[in-house]
């Protein structure tokens, strides 16, 4: 980036933001959601704050994702879900293995 050049600001769809907030609400830390979705932690914090302030219309902007970004987000969301399921199964397995010793 050359001196004096401005960075292009990324924008996200309302669906993307709501999904990030939903992930936080399911107990995944804001830091992990931010890292897994390739966002800065402050962005996730702001989206949660906006949602808490007005759950009916939390993100009035018109952010659009490119198709490849939408696919990456979908895949990251699916990976987070599968990873959480795997972690839950590991804990259950450890619990039941301990029970049978």
Protein Blocks (a to p, Z undefined) as FASTA:
>chain_A
ZZhiacddddddfklmmmmmmmmmnopafklmmmmnopafklmmmmmmmmmmmmmlmblc
fcdcdfklmmmmmmmmmmmmmmmmmmmmmmmmmmmmmmmZZ
